[in-house]
Amino acid sequence: MKFKFLYLLGLAMAATPMIQSCSDDDDSSLNSYTAVVTVVPLSDNSFEMNLTNEIKLIPTNMTASPFKDEEVRALINYNYDDETESSLRKVTVNWMDGIRTKKPVADKGEENDTEYGKDCIEIVKDWVTVAEDGYLTLRIRTQWGQPGAKHEVNLVSGVNPENPYEFELRHNANGDTHGDFGDALIAFNLNELIESDGSPVKIKINWESFSGPKSTEFELLMRENKTDADYSGINYSGRID
């Protein structure tokens, strides 16, 4: 089995992305799928993967999580071991790459610019930009110039006293504000902040884009399986903190 790093997946993609989900993958066997999952460690050192809020994947070719006792979001490619459809599916993992997974940070008012940065960033509308399983996973786009420079990306909570589900996406490029545009993945664990009775929860995200302030809303919903996903061009995730 091979493990891929997202910054090796291809050149930065400048075209407008499409909304997509699981896909066939040319470098694995027929009928393989690519998906974003939550890797959940278990007490016996094994692990399972939440594909949706209802479907769990159990790896049959891995005995322990490569992320040890951390619960993280990850991009995986896999094959089902059999055709039986159920809420618990056994799979063979062809490759797996962890996504930088963080918890939201607290609003610091006028100190937000200094503490979390105010550099421009974009949220890319894509199949890997998804709110599910209590996580917000984002494909982001910004400029990358200095080799090895780390970009800090945070989701700030508590920015609106009247709406606890409103957040700010903050970006500190640490001076790396020139260069080519490229994409990366980051995920935020909202499970400790959001209470739900099982109904979809609407969250609002504000951010400073390259064309000015923007905002969008997400619902915590299960993701539909679709085909022909393009997950190339996400080649800077190793430089996200």
Beta strands, then each sheet from edge to edge (+ up, - down):
strand 1: 33-41
strand 2: 47-50
strand 3: 56-59
strand 4: 72-80
strand 5: 88-98
strand 6: 100-102
strand 7: 105-106
strand 8: 122-123
strand 9: 130-132
strand 10: 135-144
strand 11: 152-157
strand 12: 166-172
strand 13: 180-189
strand 14: 202-209
strand 15: 212-219
sheet 1: 1+ 2- 3+ 5+ 4- 1+
sheet 2: 6+ 13+ 10- 8+
sheet 3: 6+ 13+ 10- 9+
sheet 4: 7+ 11+ 12- 14- 15+
end
